[in-house]
Amino acid sequence: MIEKGRISNIQAAMLAITSLTIIGHLILLTVVIHQSRQDGWIAAIAGTILGLVGIISLVKLSQSFPGLTLIEILFKHFSWIGKIIGVLYLIYFYIMVILGTRLFVEAYKLIMDETPMWAFVTVILLLTSFIVYLGLETMGRLNQIMLPILVIIAIAVVFMTMGEKKDYTNLLPIMGDGFMPVTIGSLSVMGWFGEFVILGMILPYVQRPKKLVKTGVGVAVVTLIFFLGPITGPIALFGADEAAKMAFPTFSEVRYIEAGEVINRFDVIAVLFWTIGLMIRIALFYYGLSLGLAQALKLNTYQPLVIPLAWLIGIGAILFAKNYAELNEFLFESYVPINILMGAILPLALFIWGYKKRKKG
């Protein structure tokens, strides 16, 4: 095994929660509010249930081939078709890591719009390259420290944004536009949970693999809880139509926080939240890409790949989109279908295929 480190089930769950939560705030929130309006919270619940299909399929696939990562399973046990799918997963990991890097840039551009893009890319890749180089245990322990900070920040924001300015009647009428908007929104949430597939690269290094199904379900439930507040808050504050037009609804919501007449710039809270969360998310996909590529090339270690991949990620993040409008187009048109395919359909198909192969064997 290339990776010698081990992490606990709780650390694995916390990595997934951090990664999913931050991308939910930066991507999914805008998409679901736009699609489902005031019924976004219903779409979140329904989509979480659908997302369990991909999560449980991936966990069962990993348990069927103990000690092997997703890339190793595909390259060793699914003939030439598995190798093709494995290459597709490596491309998917690359797209997700450059997407996270570009979102980091766009988040900081909100407050430092004159700073060149390459400067933000350099900062985040220096941080994440160091984390990935040190290995899985370091990433797990770092996130174990950071996630409680994110939770405390999130709870503080919830309390500070509660008040007379919010009108929760904006969440009515329930199902006022029928089932179709909720259905579309729930599929987007299902695609969001498709990012859980990156855990296929770290599940073999979890200490208690027999409890991974419970871990996966726990991740889905906790992530849903963390998502309900951010999806209802902007709608209650701005209204569904206005919130649907915003690029970062939670950022706009936090800017309305006031503490007396002097302290009123709480948008730094959102930036801190995004910085920590995106750092962990980028590092997680960056690690999966590095480890998977090393395993596909049959290398003894993934660490020599870290710096070359950093250059490719940096270039990809800059060239990924000309501006935020083009990035937003990708989020609305391509992000969800790609994640449903890679995070739900393929894991389910591979689990069924592997089950039949083992039954025949």
C-alpha positions as CSV (number, residue, x, y, z in Angstrom):
1,M,0.0,0.0,0.0
2,I,1.3,3.4,-0.9
3,E,-0.5,5.2,2.0
4,K,0.7,3.9,5.4
5,G,-1.4,6.1,7.5
6,R,-4.7,5.3,9.2
7,I,-7.6,7.5,10.2
8,S,-10.7,6.8,12.4
9,N,-14.2,6.6,11.2
10,I,-15.0,9.9,12.8
11,Q,-12.1,11.6,11.0
12,A,-13.3,10.2,7.7
13,A,-16.8,11.4,8.4
14,M,-15.5,14.8,9.4
15,L,-13.5,15.1,6.1
16,A,-16.6,14.3,4.1
17,I,-18.8,16.8,6.2
18,T,-16.3,19.6,5.7
19,S,-15.9,19.0,2.0
20,L,-19.7,18.7,1.3
21,T,-20.7,21.6,3.6
22,I,-18.4,24.1,2.0
23,I,-19.3,23.2,-1.5
24,G,-23.0,23.3,-0.5
25,H,-22.6,26.9,0.6
26,L,-20.6,28.0,-2.5
27,I,-22.3,26.0,-5.3
28,L,-25.4,24.1,-4.3
29,L,-27.1,26.8,-2.3
30,T,-27.4,29.1,-5.4
31,V,-28.5,26.2,-7.6
32,V,-31.2,24.8,-5.3
33,I,-32.7,28.2,-4.4
34,H,-32.8,29.1,-8.1
35,Q,-34.5,25.8,-9.0
36,S,-36.8,25.2,-6.0
37,R,-37.3,28.7,-4.5
38,Q,-39.0,28.6,-1.1
39,D,-39.2,24.8,-1.3
40,G,-35.5,24.4,-1.3
41,W,-35.5,22.8,2.1
42,I,-37.8,20.1,0.9
43,A,-35.6,19.5,-2.0
44,A,-32.6,19.2,0.4
45,I,-34.3,16.5,2.4
46,A,-35.5,14.5,-0.6
47,G,-32.1,14.9,-2.3
48,T,-30.3,13.6,0.8
49,I,-32.4,10.4,0.7
50,L,-31.5,10.0,-3.0
51,G,-27.9,10.7,-2.3
52,L,-27.7,7.7,0.0
53,V,-27.9,5.5,-3.1
54,G,-24.4,6.6,-4.2
55,I,-23.0,6.7,-0.6
56,I,-24.1,3.2,0.4
57,S,-23.1,1.8,-3.0
58,L,-19.6,3.2,-2.7
59,V,-19.2,1.9,0.9
60,K,-20.4,-1.6,-0.1
61,L,-18.1,-1.6,-3.1
62,S,-15.1,-0.7,-0.8
63,Q,-16.1,-3.3,1.7
64,S,-16.2,-5.9,-1.1
65,F,-12.6,-5.3,-2.0
66,P,-11.0,-4.6,1.4
67,G,-7.7,-2.7,1.5
68,L,-8.1,-1.3,-2.1
69,T,-8.9,2.2,-3.1
70,L,-11.5,3.0,-5.8
71,I,-8.8,3.3,-8.5
72,E,-7.1,0.0,-7.4
73,I,-10.4,-1.8,-7.5
74,L,-11.1,-0.5,-11.0
75,F,-7.7,-1.3,-12.4
76,K,-7.3,-4.7,-10.8
77,H,-10.8,-6.3,-10.8
78,F,-12.8,-4.8,-13.7
79,S,-10.6,-5.6,-16.8
80,W,-10.2,-3.0,-19.5
81,I,-13.5,-1.4,-18.8
82,G,-12.5,-0.7,-15.2
83,K,-9.3,1.0,-16.4
84,I,-11.3,3.3,-18.6
85,I,-13.6,4.2,-15.8
86,G,-10.6,4.6,-13.5
87,V,-9.1,7.2,-15.9
88,L,-12.5,8.9,-15.9
89,Y,-12.4,9.1,-12.2
90,L,-8.9,10.6,-12.2
91,I,-10.2,13.3,-14.7
92,Y,-13.2,13.9,-12.4
93,F,-10.9,14.4,-9.4
94,Y,-8.9,16.8,-11.4
95,I,-12.0,18.8,-12.4
96,M,-13.2,18.9,-8.8
97,V,-9.9,20.1,-7.4
98,I,-9.6,22.9,-10.0
99,L,-13.2,23.8,-9.4
100,G,-12.5,24.2,-5.6
101,T,-9.4,26.2,-6.4
102,R,-11.3,28.6,-8.7
103,L,-14.1,29.0,-6.1
104,F,-11.4,30.0,-3.6
105,V,-10.3,32.7,-6.0
106,E,-13.9,33.9,-6.7
107,A,-14.6,34.1,-3.0
108,Y,-11.6,36.3,-2.3
109,K,-12.3,38.4,-5.4
110,L,-15.4,39.6,-3.6
111,I,-13.3,41.5,-1.1
112,M,-10.0,42.0,-3.0
113,D,-11.0,42.5,-6.6
114,E,-7.8,44.1,-7.7
115,T,-5.5,41.2,-6.6
116,P,-4.5,39.1,-9.6
117,M,-6.0,35.6,-9.8
118,W,-2.6,33.8,-9.8
119,A,-1.8,35.2,-6.4
120,F,-4.8,33.5,-4.8
121,V,-4.1,30.3,-6.7
122,T,-0.5,30.3,-5.5
123,V,-1.5,30.8,-1.8
124,I,-4.1,28.0,-1.7
125,L,-1.9,25.5,-3.7
126,L,1.1,26.1,-1.4
127,L,-1.1,25.3,1.6
128,T,-2.8,22.3,0.1
129,S,0.3,20.9,-1.5
130,F,2.0,20.8,1.9
131,I,-1.0,19.1,3.5
132,V,-1.2,16.5,0.7
133,Y,2.5,15.8,0.9
134,L,2.3,15.1,4.6
135,G,-0.4,12.5,4.0
136,L,-3.8,11.3,5.1
137,E,-3.3,11.3,8.9
138,T,-2.1,14.9,8.9
139,M,-5.2,15.9,6.8
140,G,-7.5,14.0,9.1
141,R,-6.1,15.5,12.3
142,L,-6.0,19.0,10.8
143,N,-9.6,18.8,9.8
144,Q,-10.5,17.4,13.2
145,I,-9.3,20.7,14.7
146,M,-10.8,22.9,12.0
147,L,-14.3,21.5,11.7
148,P,-15.4,22.4,15.2
149,I,-14.2,26.0,14.5
150,L,-16.4,26.0,11.4
151,V,-19.4,24.7,13.4
152,I,-18.9,27.4,16.0
153,I,-18.7,30.0,13.3
154,A,-21.8,28.7,11.7
155,I,-23.8,28.6,14.9
156,A,-22.7,32.2,15.7
157,V,-23.8,33.4,12.3
158,V,-27.2,31.7,12.8
159,F,-27.8,33.5,16.1
160,M,-26.5,36.8,14.8
161,T,-28.8,36.7,11.7
162,M,-31.9,35.8,13.8
163,G,-34.1,38.8,14.3
164,E,-36.9,41.0,13.0
165,K,-35.3,41.3,9.6
166,K,-36.1,37.7,8.8
167,D,-39.6,36.8,7.7
168,Y,-40.0,33.0,7.6
169,T,-43.4,33.4,5.9
170,N,-41.3,33.8,2.7
171,L,-41.0,30.0,2.9
172,L,-44.7,29.7,2.2
173,P,-46.7,28.4,0.4
174,I,-45.2,24.9,0.7
175,M,-45.1,23.2,-2.7
176,G,-46.8,26.3,-4.2
177,D,-45.2,25.7,-7.6
178,G,-45.9,22.0,-7.7
179,F,-43.6,19.0,-7.5
180,M,-41.4,19.7,-10.5
181,P,-39.2,22.4,-8.9
182,V,-38.7,20.2,-5.8
183,T,-37.8,17.2,-8.0
184,I,-35.2,19.2,-10.0
185,G,-33.8,20.6,-6.8
186,S,-33.6,17.2,-5.1
187,L,-31.6,15.9,-8.1
188,S,-29.2,18.7,-7.6
189,V,-28.8,17.8,-4.0
190,M,-28.3,14.1,-5.0
191,G,-25.5,15.3,-7.3
192,W,-24.0,17.3,-4.5
193,F,-23.7,14.1,-2.4
194,G,-22.0,12.5,-5.4
195,E,-18.8,14.2,-4.3
196,F,-18.7,11.6,-1.5
197,V,-17.1,9.3,-4.1
198,I,-13.7,10.9,-3.3
199,L,-13.9,8.9,0.0
200,G,-13.4,5.8,-2.1
201,M,-9.7,6.9,-2.1
202,I,-9.5,6.9,1.8
203,L,-12.0,4.3,3.0
204,P,-9.4,1.5,2.8
205,Y,-7.4,3.4,5.4
206,V,-10.3,3.7,7.9
207,Q,-9.8,1.8,11.1
208,R,-13.2,0.2,11.3
209,P,-14.4,-0.7,7.8
210,K,-17.4,-2.7,9.0
211,K,-19.0,0.4,10.4
212,L,-18.6,2.5,7.2
213,V,-22.3,2.2,6.2
214,K,-23.3,3.9,9.5
215,T,-20.5,6.4,9.0
216,G,-21.9,7.3,5.5
217,V,-25.5,7.7,6.7
218,G,-24.2,9.9,9.6
219,V,-22.4,12.1,7.1
220,A,-25.5,12.6,5.0
221,V,-27.7,13.4,8.1
222,V,-25.2,15.9,9.6
223,T,-24.5,17.6,6.3
224,L,-28.3,18.0,5.7
225,I,-28.6,19.6,9.1
226,F,-25.8,22.0,8.3
227,F,-27.5,22.9,5.0
228,L,-31.0,23.6,6.1
229,G,-30.1,26.8,7.9
230,P,-28.2,28.4,5.0
231,I,-30.9,27.5,2.5
232,T,-33.8,29.0,4.6
233,G,-31.9,32.0,6.0
234,P,-31.4,34.0,2.7
235,I,-35.0,33.3,1.6
236,A,-36.4,34.5,4.9
237,L,-34.2,37.6,4.7
238,F,-34.4,38.6,1.0
239,G,-37.3,36.5,-0.4
240,A,-37.0,33.6,-2.7
241,D,-36.8,35.6,-6.0
242,E,-34.1,38.0,-4.7
243,A,-32.1,35.2,-3.1
244,A,-32.2,33.2,-6.4
245,K,-30.3,36.0,-8.1
246,M,-27.4,36.1,-5.7
247,A,-24.1,34.5,-6.5
248,F,-23.3,33.8,-2.8
249,P,-26.5,34.1,-0.7
250,T,-24.8,33.3,2.6
251,F,-22.2,36.1,2.0
252,S,-25.0,38.6,1.4
253,E,-26.8,37.4,4.5
254,V,-23.7,37.7,6.7
255,R,-23.2,41.3,5.5
256,Y,-26.5,42.2,7.1
257,I,-25.2,41.3,10.6
258,E,-24.8,44.3,12.9
259,A,-23.4,44.6,16.4
260,G,-24.0,48.2,17.6
261,E,-23.1,51.2,15.4
262,V,-19.4,50.4,15.1
263,I,-18.9,46.7,14.4
264,N,-20.8,45.9,11.2
265,R,-18.3,44.2,8.9
266,F,-19.0,40.5,9.6
267,D,-18.4,39.4,6.0
268,V,-14.9,38.3,7.2
269,I,-16.8,35.5,9.0
270,A,-17.9,34.0,5.7
271,V,-14.5,34.4,4.2
272,L,-12.9,32.6,7.1
273,F,-15.5,29.8,6.8
274,W,-14.8,29.5,3.1
275,T,-11.0,29.6,3.5
276,I,-10.9,26.7,6.0
277,G,-13.5,24.7,4.3
278,L,-12.1,25.1,0.8
279,M,-8.6,24.3,2.0
280,I,-9.7,20.9,3.3
281,R,-11.9,20.2,0.3
282,I,-9.1,21.0,-2.2
283,A,-6.6,19.0,-0.2
284,L,-9.0,16.0,-0.1
285,F,-9.5,15.9,-3.9
286,Y,-5.9,16.8,-4.5
287,Y,-4.8,13.8,-2.3
288,G,-7.3,11.5,-4.1
289,L,-5.9,12.6,-7.5
290,S,-2.3,12.2,-6.4
291,L,-2.8,8.8,-4.8
292,G,-5.0,7.5,-7.6
293,L,-2.5,8.6,-10.3
294,A,0.4,7.0,-8.4
295,Q,-1.6,3.7,-8.1
296,A,-2.6,3.8,-11.8
297,L,1.1,4.2,-12.7
298,K,2.2,1.6,-10.2
299,L,4.5,3.9,-8.3
300,N,5.8,3.2,-4.8
301,T,4.8,6.7,-3.5
302,Y,2.5,9.6,-4.6
303,Q,4.7,12.4,-3.2
304,P,6.8,13.0,-6.3
305,L,3.5,13.8,-8.2
306,V,2.4,16.5,-5.7
307,I,4.4,19.4,-7.2
308,P,3.8,18.6,-10.9
309,L,0.1,18.3,-10.2
310,A,0.1,21.6,-8.3
311,W,1.2,23.3,-11.6
312,L,-1.5,21.5,-13.6
313,I,-4.2,22.4,-11.0
314,G,-3.1,26.0,-11.0
315,I,-3.1,26.4,-14.7
316,G,-6.5,24.5,-14.9
317,A,-8.0,26.8,-12.3
318,I,-7.0,29.9,-14.2
319,L,-8.2,28.6,-17.6
320,F,-11.3,26.9,-16.2
321,A,-13.5,29.9,-16.9
322,K,-13.0,33.4,-18.2
323,N,-15.2,35.0,-15.5
324,Y,-17.7,34.1,-12.8
325,A,-20.6,34.1,-15.3
326,E,-18.9,31.3,-17.3
327,L,-18.2,29.4,-14.1
328,N,-21.8,29.8,-13.0
329,E,-22.9,28.3,-16.3
330,F,-20.8,25.2,-15.6
331,L,-22.4,24.9,-12.1
332,F,-25.9,25.1,-13.4
333,E,-25.5,22.9,-16.5
334,S,-22.7,20.4,-15.9
335,Y,-21.9,20.1,-12.2
336,V,-25.0,18.1,-11.2
337,P,-25.1,15.6,-14.1
338,I,-21.3,14.9,-13.7
339,N,-21.7,14.2,-10.0
340,I,-24.8,12.0,-10.4
341,L,-22.9,9.9,-13.0
342,M,-19.6,9.7,-11.1
343,G,-21.0,9.6,-7.6
344,A,-24.2,7.6,-7.8
345,I,-24.8,5.7,-11.1
346,L,-21.2,4.4,-11.6
347,P,-20.7,3.3,-7.9
348,L,-24.1,1.5,-8.0
349,A,-23.3,-0.2,-11.3
350,L,-19.9,-1.2,-10.1
351,F,-21.2,-2.6,-6.9
352,I,-23.8,-4.7,-8.7
353,W,-21.2,-5.9,-11.3
354,G,-18.8,-6.8,-8.6
355,Y,-21.4,-8.6,-6.6
356,K,-22.3,-10.7,-9.6
357,K,-18.7,-11.5,-10.3
358,R,-18.1,-12.6,-6.7
359,K,-21.3,-14.7,-6.8
360,K,-20.1,-16.5,-10.0
361,G,-16.6,-17.0,-8.6
